Amino acid sequence: MRYFILLFALLFQGCLYFNEKGISAHLYDNCHEYYDECGNYRKECPPNLADYTEIAEGVSKMGHEIKAYIDPPSQKAADATRRCP
């Protein structure tokens, strides 16, 4: 998996840019900054291709799935909770 990520980064190094919130297809943020009619500052930015929070959640979920696959619940624990009439 690590090699796949490195290969992916090398192949697309001119197309993907890392900014403060995630991975984007634009070098600079194309944010639209303005003040609304009430005087509140607003900043609207286009979505990133991948946010760091989404990446962290995916890695965490994948880790739990791998752990469940490697270390499944034992049959002995399942038999201990089973009640016979």
Summary of the structure (lengths in Angstrom):
residues: 85
radius of gyration: 22.8
end to end distance: 49.3
largest distance: 71.9
contacts: 137
relative contact order: 0.10
helix: 42%
strand: 18%
